[in-house]
Amino acid sequence: MKYRALKQHFTQSLTMLYNEPESTILFFIALEKVGGLTKMQFLEQQQEAVHLNVENGMLSVLTELQSGKPLQYIFEECFFYNLRFKVNANVLIPRDETEELVDLIIKTARPRSNSVKRILDIGTGSGCIAITLKKNLPAFQVSAMDVSSEALRVAKENAQENQVDVDFILADIMTYSADGKYDIIVSNPPYVKDDERIDMHENVLAYEPHIALFVRNDDPLIFYRAIGEFASISLNPDGQLYFEINEFLGAQMVKLMASLGFKEIRLIKDLQGKDRILTCIR
């Protein structure tokens, strides 16, 4: 089989799950991982025969993709804010919207000058938020909490891989009490309502951890309320609270944070024009 024919077979075999641009992107990512060929090298060699080990490897990846398994889980890695992260079924695959949240914090963090500066990431998963913040805000002490020991195991590997020192805490925010104060608290907690499952891609439903995604319809702000109450007593005065939120719950989030006494509450739209980030100050 020639490289051009391999690409055609690969992309056409994914038409039930992905559109053509998406399947083409998946092909080139897989080709570079399996065969070490960049897109430019493919264009130069597309009429040449594919090495048998590369062909078998690509067909193996294709089979897993056809089952709905995300490419990030197949290779157990993804890139977030230009850093490499290990991911597996115990953690969510980091999203572009979360990169926007992290970028906002990096650009707007206001460390106090004459004291230890501390950040807490609640529900850290792969550790992508905490690790990226530490990498870009090295003056801060960064802690990261999760209720899942399996997720924390992945996060610790990612911290080591990216050569940063993060303090990891195995705890449930619903019952956790801090032994100190923080300047910044950030969280991307579960916020997808059960009745929104129908709109989600099958590969998310089948492979990503539901504990990190879904909340009950009757109380979709359960984690935000707990984190807000925690932050109201665990942030330093004028400490900053950052959330990634459900695009349909922005007004409810503003009302909740106001009821907890926070000020300067802001809803921020993501690059898709959806209410995705909420920030406020104690």
C-alpha positions as CSV (number, residue, x, y, z in Angstrom):
1,M,0.0,0.0,0.0
2,K,1.2,3.5,-0.8
3,Y,1.1,6.4,1.7
4,R,-1.6,8.2,-0.4
5,A,-3.8,5.1,-0.4
6,L,-3.2,4.6,3.3
7,K,-4.4,8.1,4.0
8,Q,-7.5,7.6,1.9
9,H,-8.4,4.3,3.6
10,F,-7.7,5.8,7.1
11,T,-9.9,8.9,6.6
12,Q,-12.7,7.1,4.8
13,S,-12.9,4.5,7.5
14,L,-13.7,7.2,10.1
15,T,-16.6,8.9,8.3
16,M,-19.1,7.6,10.8
17,L,-17.3,9.3,13.7
18,Y,-15.4,12.2,12.3
19,N,-15.7,14.7,9.5
20,E,-13.0,14.8,6.8
21,P,-10.9,17.6,8.4
22,E,-10.9,15.9,11.8
23,S,-10.0,12.5,10.3
24,T,-7.2,14.1,8.3
25,I,-5.8,15.7,11.4
26,L,-6.0,12.3,13.2
27,F,-4.2,10.6,10.3
28,F,-1.2,13.0,10.4
29,I,-0.9,12.8,14.2
30,A,-0.9,9.0,14.1
31,L,1.5,8.9,11.1
32,E,4.0,11.0,13.0
33,K,3.7,8.9,16.1
34,V,3.7,5.5,14.4
35,G,6.0,6.2,11.4
36,G,7.9,9.3,12.3
37,L,6.7,11.1,9.2
38,T,5.6,14.8,9.3
39,K,2.9,16.1,7.0
40,M,5.5,17.6,4.7
41,Q,7.4,14.3,4.5
42,F,4.1,12.5,3.7
43,L,3.5,14.9,0.8
44,E,7.0,14.2,-0.5
45,Q,6.6,10.4,-0.2
46,Q,2.9,9.8,-0.8
47,Q,3.5,7.7,-3.9
48,E,6.0,5.5,-2.1
49,A,5.2,2.2,-0.5
50,V,4.5,2.2,3.2
51,H,6.8,0.1,5.3
52,L,4.9,-3.0,6.6
53,N,5.5,-2.1,10.3
54,V,4.1,1.4,9.7
55,E,1.1,0.1,7.8
56,N,0.3,-2.4,10.6
57,G,0.7,0.2,13.2
58,M,-1.6,2.7,11.4
59,L,-4.2,0.0,10.9
60,S,-4.0,-0.9,14.6
61,V,-4.6,2.8,15.5
62,L,-7.5,2.9,13.0
63,T,-9.2,0.0,14.6
64,E,-9.0,1.6,18.0
65,L,-10.3,4.9,16.6
66,Q,-13.2,3.1,14.9
67,S,-14.2,1.8,18.4
68,G,-14.5,5.4,19.5
69,K,-11.4,5.5,21.6
70,P,-9.9,9.0,21.6
71,L,-6.4,9.3,19.9
72,Q,-5.0,10.8,23.1
73,Y,-5.9,7.7,25.0
74,I,-4.4,5.5,22.3
75,F,-1.0,7.1,22.6
76,E,-1.6,8.1,26.2
77,E,-0.4,11.7,25.7
78,C,-1.6,15.1,24.7
79,F,-0.2,18.6,24.6
80,F,-1.6,21.4,26.7
81,Y,-0.2,25.0,26.7
82,N,2.8,23.6,24.8
83,L,3.6,21.0,27.5
84,R,3.3,17.3,27.1
85,F,0.9,15.4,29.5
86,K,0.3,11.7,30.0
87,V,-3.4,10.9,29.9
88,N,-5.4,7.7,30.4
89,A,-8.9,6.6,31.3
90,N,-8.5,7.9,34.8
91,V,-8.3,11.5,33.7
92,L,-10.0,13.8,31.3
93,I,-8.4,14.9,28.1
94,P,-7.5,18.6,28.6
95,R,-9.7,20.9,26.5
96,D,-8.9,24.1,24.6
97,E,-11.3,26.0,26.9
98,T,-9.1,25.0,29.9
99,E,-6.1,26.4,28.1
100,E,-8.0,29.7,27.9
101,L,-8.6,29.5,31.7
102,V,-5.0,28.9,32.4
103,D,-3.8,31.6,30.0
104,L,-6.1,34.1,31.8
105,I,-4.7,33.2,35.2
106,I,-1.1,33.5,34.0
107,K,-1.9,37.0,32.6
108,T,-3.9,38.3,35.5
109,A,-2.5,36.7,38.6
110,R,-1.7,39.3,41.2
111,P,0.9,37.9,43.7
112,R,1.3,39.7,47.0
113,S,4.9,41.0,47.2
114,N,5.9,40.3,50.8
115,S,4.6,36.8,51.5
116,V,4.5,33.3,50.3
117,K,2.3,33.1,47.2
118,R,0.0,30.1,47.0
119,I,-2.3,28.5,44.4
120,L,-4.7,25.6,44.8
121,D,-6.2,23.7,41.9
122,I,-9.2,21.7,42.9
123,G,-10.1,18.6,40.9
124,T,-6.7,18.5,39.2
125,G,-7.2,15.3,37.1
126,S,-4.1,15.1,34.8
127,G,-2.6,18.0,36.7
128,C,-2.6,20.1,33.5
129,I,-3.8,23.3,35.2
130,A,-1.6,23.1,38.3
131,I,1.5,22.0,36.4
132,T,1.1,24.7,33.7
133,L,0.6,27.4,36.3
134,K,3.7,26.3,38.2
135,K,5.7,26.2,35.0
136,N,4.7,29.8,34.1
137,L,4.3,31.3,37.6
138,P,7.3,29.8,39.3
139,A,7.2,32.2,42.2
140,F,3.9,30.6,43.4
141,Q,3.7,27.5,45.6
142,V,1.2,25.3,43.8
143,S,-1.0,22.6,45.3
144,A,-3.4,20.3,43.5
145,M,-6.3,18.3,44.9
146,D,-8.3,15.4,43.6
147,V,-10.6,12.8,45.0
148,S,-9.2,10.1,42.8
149,S,-5.9,8.4,43.7
150,E,-5.6,7.1,40.2
151,A,-5.8,10.6,38.8
152,L,-3.2,11.9,41.2
153,R,-0.9,9.1,40.2
154,V,-1.1,10.4,36.6
155,A,-0.7,14.0,37.8
156,K,2.4,13.2,39.7
157,E,4.0,11.6,36.7
158,N,3.1,14.7,34.7
159,A,4.7,17.0,37.3
160,Q,7.9,14.9,37.1
161,E,7.8,14.8,33.3
162,N,7.5,18.6,33.2
163,Q,10.1,19.2,36.0
164,V,7.9,21.1,38.4
165,D,7.3,20.8,42.1
166,V,3.6,20.6,42.9
167,D,2.1,19.5,46.2
168,F,-0.6,16.9,45.5
169,I,-3.5,16.3,48.0
170,L,-5.8,13.3,48.0
171,A,-9.1,14.8,49.3
172,D,-12.7,15.5,48.6
173,I,-13.6,19.2,48.5
174,M,-17.0,18.4,49.9
175,T,-15.3,17.7,53.3
176,Y,-11.8,19.2,53.0
177,S,-10.5,21.8,55.4
178,A,-7.3,23.7,54.5
179,D,-4.5,24.3,57.0
180,G,-3.5,27.6,55.3
181,K,-4.6,30.4,53.0
182,Y,-4.3,30.8,49.3
183,D,-3.9,33.7,46.9
184,I,-5.5,31.9,44.0
185,I,-8.0,29.0,43.9
186,V,-8.9,27.5,40.5
187,S,-11.2,24.7,39.5
188,N,-12.6,23.0,36.5
189,P,-15.1,20.7,38.3
190,P,-17.7,18.4,36.9
191,Y,-20.4,20.6,35.3
192,V,-22.1,18.7,32.5
193,K,-25.7,18.0,33.5
194,D,-27.0,14.5,33.1
195,D,-29.6,15.6,30.5
196,E,-26.7,17.0,28.3
197,R,-25.2,13.6,27.8
198,I,-27.3,13.2,24.6
199,D,-25.3,16.0,22.9
200,M,-21.9,14.6,23.7
201,H,-19.6,12.7,21.4
202,E,-19.8,8.9,21.9
203,N,-16.0,8.7,22.4
204,V,-16.4,11.0,25.4
205,L,-19.2,9.0,26.9
206,A,-17.5,5.6,26.4
207,Y,-14.0,6.4,27.4
208,E,-13.6,9.6,29.6
209,P,-14.2,9.3,33.4
210,H,-17.8,10.2,34.2
211,I,-16.9,11.2,37.8
212,A,-15.0,14.2,36.3
213,L,-17.7,15.2,33.9
214,F,-21.3,14.9,35.1
215,V,-23.5,16.4,37.8
216,R,-27.1,15.7,38.7
217,N,-29.8,17.8,36.9
218,D,-31.3,18.8,40.2
219,D,-28.2,20.3,41.7
220,P,-25.7,21.2,38.9
221,L,-23.8,23.7,41.0
222,I,-23.0,21.3,43.8
223,F,-19.3,21.5,43.4
224,Y,-19.2,25.2,42.7
225,R,-21.1,25.8,45.9
226,A,-18.7,23.7,47.9
227,I,-15.6,25.3,46.3
228,G,-17.1,28.8,46.7
229,E,-17.8,28.2,50.4
230,F,-14.3,26.8,50.9
231,A,-12.7,29.7,49.0
232,S,-14.7,32.2,51.1
233,I,-12.7,31.2,54.1
234,S,-9.5,29.8,52.5
235,L,-8.5,32.7,50.2
236,N,-6.5,35.6,51.5
237,P,-8.2,39.0,51.4
238,D,-8.5,40.0,47.7
239,G,-7.6,36.5,46.7
240,Q,-8.7,35.4,43.3
241,L,-11.1,32.6,42.4
242,Y,-11.2,31.2,38.9
243,F,-13.8,28.7,37.5
244,E,-14.4,26.9,34.2
245,I,-18.2,26.7,34.0
246,N,-21.1,25.2,32.1
247,E,-22.0,27.7,29.3
248,F,-25.7,27.5,30.2
249,L,-25.3,28.3,33.9
250,G,-23.5,31.6,33.9
251,A,-26.3,33.7,35.4
252,Q,-26.8,31.1,38.2
253,M,-23.0,31.1,38.9
254,V,-22.9,34.9,39.2
255,K,-25.8,34.8,41.6
256,L,-24.2,32.0,43.7
257,M,-20.8,33.8,44.0
258,A,-22.6,37.0,45.0
259,S,-24.5,35.2,47.7
260,L,-21.2,33.9,49.1
261,G,-19.8,37.5,49.4
262,F,-17.4,37.6,46.4
263,K,-16.9,40.8,44.5
264,E,-15.8,41.9,41.0
265,I,-17.6,38.9,39.6
266,R,-16.9,38.5,35.8
267,L,-18.3,36.1,33.2
268,I,-15.8,35.6,30.3
269,K,-16.6,34.1,27.0
270,D,-14.4,31.5,25.4
271,L,-13.2,31.7,21.8
272,Q,-16.4,30.1,20.7
273,G,-18.4,32.9,22.2
274,K,-19.7,30.8,25.1
275,D,-19.8,31.8,28.8
276,R,-17.0,29.6,30.0
277,I,-14.9,31.3,32.7
278,L,-16.0,33.0,35.9
279,T,-13.6,35.0,38.0
280,C,-14.2,36.8,41.3
281,I,-12.3,38.2,44.3
282,R,-12.8,37.5,48.0
